[in-house]
């Protein structure tokens, strides 16, 4: 899905929302930032497999979409902290029922056992 679909007024609202969280890491970052501000290094340490380049790209896109606030503290070395904006918190709240559904689905799959 292209990022331009997130800004197209002629698409379904669900499609526009999914375009904003599309990708492997954005929902996880949203979930982590929901608990409070984090520094980029801390996010990378907690997410093995997430490269610095991909983290930076995801956070920049989330900032451009109004989900994340980037604050740079004027100390040496520079200290950058990311937090959710009120709009990002709204999205996290909107995704909570979808998360609940996903957990119920996983439980259902686990109860069914492996498929042949």
Secondary structure, 3 states (H helix, E strand, C coil): CCHHHHCCCCCCHHHHHHHHHCCCCHHHHHHHHHCCCECHHHHHHHCCCCCHHHHHHHHHHHHHCCCEEEEEECCCCCEEEEEECHHHHHHHHHHHHHHHHHHHHHHHHHHHCCCC
